[in-house]
Amino acid sequence: MAENAIVIVGLIIGLLFGMSGIATLFNFMGMAMEETQQQLAKVGVVSTLVLLIIAIILIVKIRIISSLIVGAVIGAVLNVILEMNGVHLANAVFEIIGKSFGL
């Protein structure tokens, strides 16, 4: 029982920190969009194109990072749920990887 309680507390803490990280990344993306919008209003055509390309690159990077964090949180939650039900998926995956590399 104590082990399940520790796992559940860890799951809740992980979800809270994961959601906090995702909110921070979206905040950064919003700030980048605002700064880009302000810069686009001030500069000429050539600079506008350069800033637009930079903004697109920043948006793509932030989306990739946020999707990696979301994937990690979802994967951790699923792994915990499977471990609590007796399915040891991570061990099976590592065993298959070890066999393929001859370890």
Summary of the structure (lengths in Angstrom):
residues: 103
radius of gyration: 21.0
end to end distance: 35.4
largest distance: 65.5
contacts: 242
relative contact order: 0.11
helix: 90%
strand: 0%
